């Protein structure tokens, strides 16, 4: 009798977690998808390092449904050396000691915040769509000269020309607004570990001093205006209080 009771209790202990996860009546997903049932996730995006940014995401699940709110603060910081000089919005450089996806600079500081709504669209809660807005502030120090327009009269005619100031260290502040839309796939897992990859588009609009270098030569530039391809991966953990 004792052996039978012990055997029954052992079976109940082994299968109870599995039966609860399968859920039947409470709608809980199977064990392999338990990661999507966490209440919070914390993750970082390593591809932001290519733009000298360190971004961490906090995601909060809305109730027990498939919707999440994502808050993504980013910190930018970089000091570099290089042989370059800006003349207006153009620059000359021999690229010695410089590399990057955008224009050269001497120092970068800044911060940003993305706010997105994320919703899983399949029963496994792996495939999702997301969209939201972003704001970034970039403070750039650079070496260069400004363009000065000058009027002069010659032979009774009024002419307009420009000249450059003496090169020196200067600063440019860029306020960049963005609207994001993307799709992604979050790998289901019963453990705390989180991994997903995403791809989408973003429209960016930058507000800056037009009389200084605008840092808008490519889609990777801090002052770029227009549509850009956005893609990345995220690593993190899921938490259930």
N, C-alpha and C positions, 0 to 999 in steps of 0.2 A: 504494500500500500504506500509506504513512504517512498519507495523507488518510483512508483507510478506518479505520485504527486510531484516528486522532484523532476521527473521527465516532462510533465505537463508544464510546470513553471519554467523550465529551461526553454521549451518551445515558445512559450508566450514571450519570454525575454528576448529571444532571437528575432521573432517576427513582429513584435509590437512596433518598433520604429518603422519598419517597411510598410506595415499596414497603415500606419498613421500618415506616412508620406504619400501613399497611393491615394488616400483620401476619399474616395467614393463620394460621400455626401458633402464634405466641406470644400471640395473643389481644389484641394492642394495638388500641385504637380508631382510627378514621380521624382524619386531621389536624385536622378542625374540632373535635374533642373532646379535643385534647391537654392543655387546661388542667386537666382533671380528673385527669390523670396526674401532676401535680406531687406532690412529696413533702410540701411545706409550703405554707401560704398565710398571708399577713398581710393583715388587713383592718381597717377602722374602720366604725363605725355612726353616721352623722351625726345620725339622729333622736334619739339620746341627748342631744344638745345642748339639746333642749327641756326636759329635766329636769335641766339643769346637770351632765350627765355626759359624760365623754370615755372611750369604750370602744374597745379594740383587741382583735381576735381573732387567736389563733394556732391554726391547724389542722394536725394531724399525721395523715398517711395511715397506716393500719394495713396493713402489707405491701403487696401489689399489688391488694388487693380494693377494694370500694366503700365501706368503712367508714372513718370519720375520728373523731378526738378533737378537740374544740374547747375551748380555754381562753380565756375572755373577761374579762380584768381591766378594771375601771372605776374612774376617779377622779372624785370630785365636789368642786366648789369654786365658791362664789358668795358675793359680798358685795353687799348691796343696801340702799337706803334707802326708807322709806315711813312713812306715818302710820297706825299700827295699835296695838292693845293687846289682849292676851288677858285674858279673865276666865274662869278655869277652862279648859275646852276650847273656849269660844266666843271670838270676837274681834270687835272693832269697827274699821272702817277706812273712810276715804273714797277708798281706792284711788289716791290721788295719789302718783305716783312708784312704783307697784307694779304688776306684772303677772306672771302665771304660771298654771300649771295647778293648783297646790295652794295651801295656806295660806301667808300671809306669814311671812317670817322675816328676820332681819338678816344672818345668816351661815350658810353651809352648808359643811361639810367631810365627807369620807367616802371610802369605797372599797368595792369589791365584786369578786366573782369568780363567773363562770358556768362550769360544767363540763358539756359536752353530748356525746352520741354522735350522730354524723350518718352517715346511710347513703343512698347513691344507689340508686334503685329502678327505673330504666329503663336500657335498653342505652346510651343516649347519655350517661348519668351527668350529667344535668341536673336532673331532679326528685329531691328527697330528702325524707326524714323525719328528725326529730331530737328528742331529749329529754334532760333532765338536771336538775340542781339548781343553785341559786344562793344566795349569801349576800351581804348588803350591810349595812354599818354607816354610819349617818347621824348626824352631830353637828350639831345645830341650835341656834343662838343666837336668842333672841326676846325681845321686850319684853312683859311681862305680870305678872299677879298670880296667886297661888295661892288655892285655896278652902280655908278653915279652918272645920271644923264645931265648934259650940259648944253645950254643954248649959247650960240655966238653969232655975230654978224660979220659977214665978209662980202665986200663989194656991194653993200646995201642989201644983201640977202640974209635972211635968218636961217641958220642951220642948227640941226640937233645932232649931237654925238654923245658918246658915253666913254667913261674911263673907269678904271678900277682903283679902289683904295689900296693902301699898303696892306699886304697879307698879314693876318694875325689870327689868334684863337678867337672863335666866336661860338655862339650857341643857336640852336634851332629847336623849338618845341613843336611837337606834332600831336594834335588831338585826332584820333582815328576812330570813326564809328563804323560798325559793321552789322550786316544782317546775314545770318547763316542758315543753311538748310543742308542736311546730310542724312545718309543712311549708314547703318553699321550692323555688325554681327558680333554679339557677345557670346563667347564660348560657354555653354552650360557646364556647370560643375557643382558637385555637392559640397565642395570645400569652400573655404573663405577666399581662395585665390580668384582673381578676376582678370580676364584678358578680353579685349575687343579691338576691332579694327573698323575704320569708318572712311567714307569718301563723300564729298559733296561740293557745293559751291558757296561762295561768300561774296557779297558786294561790300566794298569798302569806300569810305569817303573821308578824306583827310582835311583838317583845318590847320593852316600854318602860315608863317610869314612869307608872303610871295616874293619879297625882296632878298631872301636868303636861299641857299640851296634847298631844293624841295624833296630830295631823296625819293624820287619817283621813277627811276629809270627802268625798273623791272617789277614783276608781280611780287617779288620778295622784299621790295623796298618798303621802308616804314611809312613813307608818305604817298604810297600808290593809291590811285583812284580807279575803281572799276571792279569787274568780276575776277575772282581768282579761284583756282582749284584748291580745295582744302582736303587733306587726307592725313591720317595718323593712326597710331596705335596707343592703347592705354593698358597699364599694368596697375593692379591694386588689390584690394581686399573688400569683402562684404562683411557687414556687421549687423547682427540682430541683438538689440539690447535685451 
